[in-house]
């Protein structure tokens, strides 16, 4: 409100000065009025950008809330999947991790899963080095004296019959000087009987990528055409699908592919995932009718 009052006062003062100078120099008066119009245009643009930013903040919040509030099978699997936490705060960063740990008392071979989590997500020294490198590059370039980063990990877990669990790890990265945090995802499918991870080529038939990509893009296009929160989203490229094709979780009814910010939608709108009903892609799933992994 103070900025608006000052702006109005300045405009009023300029208009007053213009009226005073009409008798002295009409040509100069025209120039000053043109400058005043330019300032008004800039002011309108400013408020328009401010409104746009507020709308983007709102849609970003809705997008994140949908991710966080999605129901999973944690309660059903609480004996098998134990929730673990790691918190560390230093001068320049905060690490706040929640991650799954498979109960080794139920099956000693669950250590395969736990070791993978430890090696890939709990290597604090590697994370610290990465953050400090980012600080030197990013913060120094902006002239920020103190750059506080936050790395947050949380998860969801889904059960498929008794032999497969799907884990979604979602990582929120906050960088000082940036308006929004960014989200990244990794999906882990673990065979509880054979104690090994299941990847795209283990789950889907050979040469299924083209048809599955078409199905994903059809879903994206339909969502865009429906309006809602999918404005400014776009179809998934073949190159990005190759990168993210292992990023899927499974439940009894759907296969859901997850994508980092700005892969299929900008960070402030749209969705992080594309959900496909099992019945639509049943013919692309290996051994679906012969000892299927899913129900």
C-alpha positions, 0 to 999 in steps of 0.5 A: 500500500505504501508503494502505491501511495508513493506512486500516486503522489509522484504521478500527481506531482508530475501532472501538476508540474506539467500543467505549470509548464504548459505556458512555458513549453507546450512541446516539452509538455507533450514529451512529459505526458508520454513519459507519464503514460509509459510509467502507467503502462509499467505500473499496470504490467507490474501488477499484472506480473504480481497477479500472475505470480500469486496465481502460480504460487496457488497452483504450485501449492495445489500440485504439491498438496496432491502429491503429499496427500496421496494415500499409500499403503504405509499402515498396511505395511508397517510391520514390513516397512519401517519408517526411518529419519535422518536430520542434520543442520549445519551453517549452510544446509539442512537435511531432513530425510524420511526413508523406508527400511525393510524389516530384516527380522522378517527376512534377512535378505531384505538387507539388499534393499536397505543397503541400496537406500544407504548407499544411494541416499544416505551418503551424507559426505557426498551430499555435503560436497554437492551442496557446497559446490552448488553454493560456490557456483550459485550463491557467489554468482548472486552475491549472496553472503549466506546461502541456506539449502534444504534437502528433504526426502519423503516417501510413499509405499505401495503393496502389490500382492505379497511379492512386490512393493513399490516405493516412491521417493520424492525429493524437495530441493530448496536453493537460497535465492530461488523463488520455488523449491524443486521436486525430483522423484525416484521409484523403486520396485522390489521383489520380496521373494527374489530380493531384487529390484524390478526395472522397466525391462523386467516388468514390461515386454520387449519393444513396448516403449513406443506404445507406452509413450503414446499412451502416456502422451494421450493421457497428457493431451486429454488432461491439457484439453480438459483445462483445470491445472494443466495449462502450459504442460506438454507431451513427453519426449522420446528422449525423456521417456528413455530417462524416466521409464524406470520411474514407475510405481504399481498398485493393484489397479494402475501403473504410475510414472513420475517425472521431475519438475519441468519434464512434462509441466512447469514447476507451478502447474500440472502434475508430477505423474501420469497414471495409467489403468492396468487394464489399458496396458495389460498386454504390455506387461510381462507374464500378466496371465502367467504368475502375474506380479500384479492383481 
